[in-house]
Amino acid sequence: MAFSPPLYADEAAARRWLRRGNPLVGLFVATPSLSEAVCDWMCEHRDPAGRLGRMLRPELPRPLAEDRFEHLPSYSQTLAKVIIAAGAAGWIEDVAVPIQLIARTDDAVVDLAFLRHVAEAQLT
């Protein structure tokens, strides 16, 4: 199962959808050096980053809001090499087991039309 998978048709679509869904991520997409600097800071300052996470997303349960900042140092690389590069949709074709793609219809980051396309391609 993949919940709200960030699958995009190409790099331009990835950048467009990410900017639309979250202004901070949109800033990271536009300026990779900023993304790397923030990532480095969060890795070195996990406790303050977790508190920042709670302030930015007070509607989330505390452990979930904090966990968003307990990431490996490769966050900025994952953003660039996996999500923005838009290659993950192709990886699904290589998987030998069924995959369920799940997304809310009001998810601002998910390209629902492309997600439906990927899902339909798996059925053929």
KAFEN-V906527 format. One record per residue. N is the residue number from 0. OMEGA is omega in whole degrees, 0 to 359 (NA if undefined). Layout:
BEGIN
n: (N,N)
omega: (OMEGA,OMEGA)
END
This chain:
BEGIN
n: (0,1,2,3,4,5,6,7,8,9,10,11,12,13,14,15,16,17,18,19,20,21,22,23,24,25,26,27,28,29,30,31,32,33,34,35,36,37,38,39,40,41,42,43,44,45,46,47,48,49,50,51,52,53,54,55,56,57,58,59,60,61,62,63,64,65,66,67,68,69,70,71,72,73,74,75,76,77,78,79,80,81,82,83,84,85,86,87,88,89,90,91,92,93,94,95,96,97,98,99,100,101,102,103,104,105,106,107,108,109,110,111,112,113,114,115,116,117,118,119,120,121,122,123)
omega: (175,180,181,184,180,181,183,183,181,184,180,178,179,181,181,183,180,177,182,188,185,183,180,177,176,176,178,180,182,183,182,180,176,178,180,180,179,179,179,180,181,180,181,183,186,181,177,179,177,177,177,178,178,179,182,182,183,181,180,172,185,182,180,179,180,183,179,182,176,184,175,181,184,183,182,178,177,178,184,190,183,187,183,179,173,179,186,180,178,179,182,180,183,182,185,180,179,177,175,178,186,178,175,180,178,179,186,183,184,174,186,180,179,179,176,178,179,180,180,179,180,181,182,NA)
END
